[in-house]
Amino acid sequence: MQKPADVIAEAFRDLRPGGNLYLDVNCFSLPATVRKQLGWIDQLHPHHFSPTQMRSLISSAGFTIKQLEVTKASFEQSGKKFIAN
């Protein structure tokens, strides 16, 4: 996926009014420079978002976040489940 913001915006346009978007995203609470280096290492997953960036992408597309679940994992990674409409 080259442009994640475009994909989320397209989902907003495609959903019926009142429809929900469910996302399960690995977010990294690491400095931006470290997250960028992860993209070079993990070529299958070139985008590594912070929780704040993910919230911004979702909101910028027009969604309202209704629910957010956080699960902790290792090395400053946490799973984020966003439910937005």
Secondary structure, DSSP 8 states (H G I E B T S, - for coil): ---HHHHHHHHHHHS-TT--EEEEEEEE-S-HHHHHHHHHH-TT----B-HHHHHHHHHHTT--EEEEEEEE-STTEEEEEEEE-
